[in-house]
Amino acid sequence: MEQPEGVGNSCVRLRDLGAMLDAVPSCHGPIQDGGGMGHRAATFLRAEMKKADVTYADRVKRLKKHGLKETEAGITMELKRGSFSAIFFLACVAALELEQVVLEEI
């Protein structure tokens, strides 16, 4: 996979995210990491929501398009805890219509 200039192997292209989400079994639960990567990922998602001017109500609608049934309260709690599945993270990235995520930015 060719990456943008100046971006290392930690760049994840998300063009085929729908297929990726469909291919991942939904039985995997959240990974709790004691405040590390999960909280950084949650902070990243909240910042991207703010940049995109997306409300939690908007996020619920957008996630539904990607097959996730979430409530505003559920999303708030998952982001507050920083404990959610990779599928939730990827669906949020897709809902925000981000083309790529650079891991060093998380």
Secondary structure by P-SEA (a helix, b strand, c coil): cccccccccccccccaaaaaaaacccccccccccccaaaaaaaaaaaaaaaacccaaaaaaaaaaacccccaaaaaaaaaaccccaaaaaaaaaaacccccccccc
